[in-house]
Amino acid sequence: MTRSRLALRALSAGAALATVAALSGCSAVLPLFGIQPTPPAPAALEGTAPKSAPAADSSLQFASVFTDMGSVHPTVDIADQLQLRLDVWTEQKTHEWTPDADKRFSFVIGVYDQRVPAEAPFDQKRRVYMSNITVSAQTTAVSGAAESPYLLNTDPLKVTLDPEALRSEQGLGLLITSPKGGFQLESQQIGVLAADTEGLMLDFAMQVSYETAPLSNSYTTQVVHQYVPVAIFSELPPAPVPSATATPTPIPGN
């Protein structure tokens, strides 16, 4: 069994796949603070400090933990002790990600209710559903021109890899509370980029509805953004540094 399938099965099990209906009228949409397309750092809830992450390799032209490590795992609290985690990885060598190369990434989204132990019965955990997932990319280039080489905007129930994914009876989308819920997509391709591209920013925008208390059947809806910078390397090798030519010293005649 592949690594990615193991990740999915750890996140989800349950009922049959179904199409999501519109969000219920009682759920208010509460967008998060800082949702510009290309911010310098991952966004968090207003008034909430983002979780610390490993430092990127300072030698990279476009600083990126994802490029340095091959994976990244940002988290954000969408409510008190209710943590959304995004896992992004690639099976490729990220230092071979050049403008013309085949560039593919996979990702998993899950939510963990940290008010109770991980082994607590599921009915003691707050249910969180996702009704829309949008992932976009915007490049940074030497010329200053920007491109959008990747875009996903869909109902997660339509593209989930899990044939037994659980859905909301209220039309709030796909269950993503661990361990019964989660969302995964594999091998998402980033298109060909301009030759002077230095990097790009992946923006993951997730519309989620979380239960205010376990089994309360009362939900709050908001849009959560997480950002992943990715370095892009030049197709051309660096120009060689010319070596100094020694000038022969004339030997004086006898």
GIJOMO-V203494 format. One record per backbone hydrogen bond with DSSP energy under -1.0 kcal/mol. CO is the residue of the C=O (numbers start at 0). NH is the residue of the N-H. E is the energy in kcal/mol with one decimal. If there is no record, write none. Layout:
[[CO/NH/E] [CO/NH/E]]
//
This chain:
[[1/5/-2.1] [2/6/-1.9] [3/7/-1.8] [4/8/-2.7] [5/9/-1.7] [7/10/-1.0] [7/11/-1.8] [23/26/-1.8] [27/220/-1.3] [44/47/-2.6] [56/59/-1.8] [63/67/-2.0] [64/68/-2.9] [65/69/-2.7] [69/89/-1.7] [71/87/-2.6] [73/85/-2.6] [75/83/-3.2] [78/81/-2.1] [80/113/-2.9] [81/77/-2.3] [82/111/-2.9] [83/75/-2.1] [84/109/-2.1] [86/107/-2.2] [87/71/-2.3] [88/105/-2.8] [92/95/-2.2] [93/96/-1.7] [95/97/-1.4] [96/232/-2.9] [98/192/-2.0] [102/189/-2.9] [104/187/-3.6] [105/88/-2.3] [106/184/-2.2] [107/86/-2.7] [108/182/-2.0] [109/84/-3.2] [110/177/-3.3] [111/82/-2.4] [116/119/-1.9] [120/123/-1.9] [121/124/-2.0] [126/210/-2.2] [127/175/-3.0] [128/208/-2.7] [129/173/-2.7] [131/206/-2.3] [132/153/-2.2] [133/204/-3.6] [134/151/-2.6] [135/202/-2.9] [137/200/-2.5] [139/197/-3.0] [139/198/-1.5] [140/143/-1.1] [146/138/-2.1] [148/190/-1.4] [149/136/-1.5] [151/134/-2.5] [153/132/-2.4] [154/157/-1.9] [155/159/-1.6] [161/164/-1.3] [165/174/-2.7] [167/170/-1.0] [172/167/-2.4] [173/129/-2.6] [174/181/-1.9] [175/110/-2.5] [176/180/-2.5] [179/12/-2.3] [182/108/-2.8] [184/106/-2.5] [187/104/-2.0] [193/196/-1.8] [195/141/-2.0] [197/231/-2.5] [198/139/-2.9] [199/229/-3.0] [200/137/-1.5] [201/227/-2.5] [202/135/-1.9] [203/225/-2.1] [204/133/-2.8] [205/223/-2.9] [206/130/-2.3] [207/221/-2.6] [208/128/-2.6] [209/219/-2.2] [212/215/-2.2] [217/211/-2.7] [219/209/-2.6] [220/29/-1.9] [221/207/-2.6] [223/205/-3.1] [225/203/-3.2] [227/201/-2.7] [229/199/-2.6]]
//
